[in-house]
C-alpha cells in the first residue's frame, strides 16, 4: 500500500527542512513538533543514523473539521511530514490523508482528506 506523497530532490537536508516548513505555512499548516530522529538515535541508543526529521504539521481549521466529524481522528493527527537523506539526495514525504479515509470508514472525512492531500501535495511539489 502506498501511504505517502514523496519526492527526491538535490536540495541539501537543512535547506529542505526550512523550505518544507515555509511551504507548510503558505498552506495554513504550523509545525507543532519536530523530531530529530538522528539526534534521538544517537542520544538514546548510541547509534549513528542518517539525517532524518519528522515534522508534526497541523492545519487548525481542517483539524477542527475532522474532529467534529470523527472524534477518534485525533489518533491520526497531526499530519506527519518527513525529510531525510538517502544516497546523497534529500527525500520529502507526507502521509497521504486519503489513507485514513479507508481506516475510518466515515464518508464525512473524504472531502476534508482530499483538501488536506491537495495542500500537502502542493507543499511537496514546491520544494526543489
N, C-alpha and C positions, 0 to 999 in steps of 0.2 A: 504494500500500500504506500503510495506517495502521500506524505502528510506535510510537506513543506513547499515553500516557494523559494528557489535558490538561484544564486548567480555567483560565478567565479570571476574575479577581477584582478587587475595588476596593481591596484592602489595599495600602498603599504597598510598594514594592520591598523596602526594607531589612527591614521587618516581616515580609514574606512569606518572605524568606530565613531569618530567625530561626525563624519558625513551622514552616517545612518541616523545618528541622534538628531542632527539638523533636519533631515528629511522626515523623520517621525514627527517632529514639532510642526512642520508645514502641514502635515496631515491630521493634526489635532491630538497626537499622542505625546504623553510625557513618559519619561523613563523613571519608573518607581524604584526599580532595583537594578544594580549592576553586579553581576557575579563574575569575578576574575578567576576562572577555573584554573589557569596556570598557577597563580599565586596560592590558591586554596590547596591544590595538589601538593605543592612544594611544602607549604606550612603544615598541613595535616598528615601527609603521608611520606614526606621527604623524597618525592619523586619528581622528575622533570616531566613537563608536559608542554605541548605546543601553545602558542598564544591563542587563547580561546576565552571569549566573554559572552555571557548570557545577559541580554537586556530585557527586563520585565517592563514591557510597554503597555500603557493604558490610555484609552480614549474615553474620558469620563462619560460623555453623553451616550456612547454606544454601550459602555459597561452598564450604565443605569438602565437603558432599554432592555438589555439582555437579562439583567437580574429581575426586572419586572415580569418578563416572560417566563423565566426559568430560574428559580432560586438557587438550584444546585450548580448553575453555570459558574459560580464562583470557584468551583474546583478546577476549572479550565482557564481561569483568568490569573494574571494578565496575559497578554499576547507575548509569547517569547520570540525574541529575535536574537540570532546568534551570529557572531563574527569570529572567524578563526583562520589560522594559517594552514595551508596544505600545499606541499610541493612548490614552495616559493610564490604562491599566489594567496589571495585572500578570498574566503568564501563567506557570503552573506546569505542567511536563510531565515525565513519567518514561518511559524506554524500556520498552516492553512486553516482558517476558521471554518471552512466548509466541512472539514473532517468532523468537527464537533457536532454538526447537524446530524451526522449519521449515528453518533453515540447517543444524543439526547432524544431523538425521535419526537421533536416538538416543532411542528411546522412554523410556529411563530418565530423561531430562530433563523429561518432561512434568509429572509431579507436583510437582517442585521449582519449575519455572517458574510453574505455576498458583498455588502458595502465595506465591511472591515477588510475583507480579502482584497477588494479593489484598491483600497488605500495602502495596504501593506505591499501589494504588487507594485504600486507606483513608487513607494519608498525604495524597494529593491532595484527597480529599473533606473531610478535617478542616481544611484551610486555607481560611478565608473571611474 
